């Protein structure tokens, strides 16, 4: 069994937005885009795999709100609607 101590395997990382507190979704979009550009420009990150975004929806006062589907029922998981061309549909 391999020991993970001192492993040279690539690890994921977290960009924390917790300190921003309750913010407007448009401000979050701006922060995400800015941070992705920083990863690309400062750290030469070119590709990502297994990325996810977890957030806690609130009203403007920071009170939790439940996200509901138009057809009824709550939403806890959403798959991206981003289109990925077939020519890029492979794992590196």
Secondary structure as GFF3:
##gff-version 3
##sequence-region A 1 92
A	DSSP	three_ten_helix	18	20	.	.	.	ID=ss1
A	DSSP	alpha_helix	25	43	.	.	.	ID=ss2
A	DSSP	three_ten_helix	86	88	.	.	.	ID=ss3
###
